[in-house]
């Protein structure tokens, strides 16, 4: 019984230590690029904002979790289109991927072909507004989602902190 109580107290301490996530107001683009960059809330406002509408957020099993309404966002590929990959030829672009990481360590990965050569790229957004609230005023601030995924929660990222461009060897 003592061991069970000690384990319970330890796990409770770990859960308490995690605390709330820190809001992000910018993210970096680094890795296999000619020049890294930092994207701020102000620079995001310079891109065309598209009305997305409403999405039902589901977990990895497809179970409904909640609905986000009145979404507006900027296409991720519009932001990444200014990033010059460290490739000697466009033939090599098929080897590149984008690891998008939240400040909690959650990672979502997209390939270059997926974003720039399929319909998926037309549905991956950095959210600028959700439920009538501007991104800068939300505790999750810079969020991204792929609105046409079957299980939308899998690639719904909160507090985007960085995008690392990598190349498969």
N, C-alpha and C positions, 0 to 999 in steps of 0.2 A: 504494500500500500504506500509506503514511503517513497519507493521508486516512482510510482505513478504520480504522486503529488509533485515530486521534484521535476519530472518530465513536463507536467502540466505548467508549472511555474516557468520553466525555461522557455517553452514554446510561447507562452504568454508574453514573456519579456521580448522575444524576437519579433513578434507581431507588433508590439507596442513601439519598438525601436524603428520600424520602417517609416512610420509617420506619413504625412501628406507629400505628394510629389511636388517638386518645384516647377512652377510655370515656366515655359520657354517662350521667348519673344524673338528668337532667331535660331537658325541652324546653319551648320557648315556643310560644304561639299568639298570632300578631300579624296585622297587616294590616287588612283591611276588617271589623273587629269593633268593638263598642262599647267593650269593655275587654279588653285583652290579659291573658294569664295565663301562669303557669309551672306545669307539671305535673312533680312529683317522683316518685321511686320510692315514697315514703310515700303520696302522694295516689293513685297508681295502685293501691295495695293496698286502697283504700277502695271500688273498683268491683267488681262481681261478676266473679269469675274463672271462665272456662268451660274445660272440657276439650276440646281440639281433636283430639287424637290424633296420628297420624303423617302427614307429608307428604313426597312425593318432590319434591326441588328440581331443576328443569330449567333449561337456558339458553334463550336467545332462539330457538333452533332446535328446542327440545323434547328435547334430549339430556339424559339423566339425569346429574346431578352428584353428589348425595348425598341421603340420607334423614335427616330430623329426626324424632326420636321423642319421645313423651310431652309434646307441646306443650300448654301452658295459656296463656290470654291474656284480655285485656280488649278488648271491642269498641271500635274507634275511634269509632264513632258514639255510644257511651255517653259517652265523654270529650268529644266535640264538642257533645253535646246541651246543655251548659251555656254554650256560646259563643253570644253574641248577635251576629248579623250586622249590619253597618251598612247596613241596607236599610230603606227607608221603607214597604215592604209585603212580605208573604210571597210575593206574585206574582213578586217579583224574585229569590227564592232560586234559581231555575233558572239564574241567571247566575253563581252563585258556585262556586268551586273551592278545593281545599285542596292546596297544594304542600308535600309532606312532604319535608324535606331532611335527609340524613345529614351528619355532620361532615366527610365526605370530599367533599361537594358533590353526591352522587348525589341525584336528585330523582324522586319518585313523585307523580303528580297524580291526585286523585279529584274528581269533580264532586259538588255537593251532592245532586243527584238520584240519582247512583250510590250514595251512602252511605245516604241517607234514604228513597229511593223505589224501590229495587230489592233483589232478593235478595243482591246483592253486599255490601251494607252489613252483612249478617248473617255475613259471612265475612272481614272485614278486622279483624285483631287486632294489638294491641300485645302482644308475647310477654312473659309473666311467668315462664315456665319452659320449658326445652328440654333434652331428653336427661337429665332428672332434676336439672338445675342451675337454681337461681333466677337471674333476670335480673341482679340486682345483682352476682352473682359471675362473670358472663360478660364476657370482654373486649369483646364487641359490645354489651353491656348492653341498651339500649332498642332492640329490633328490632320491625319490623312486617312483616306479610305478608298477602296475599290468598289464602286457602287453596283457593279454587275456580278460580283462574286456570288456563288450559291450560298456560301456560309460567310456572311459579311463581317462577322466579328474577327475572323482569322487575320485579316489584313487591315483592321481598324486600329490605327496607332495614335496614341495620345502623347503630347509633349515631345514632338519630333525635335531631336537634338542634333543629329548629324546624318548625312548621307555619305557613305564611303563607297567609292567606285572601285570595283575590283575586276580582275581579269582571270578567267579560268585558264589554267596552264595545261 
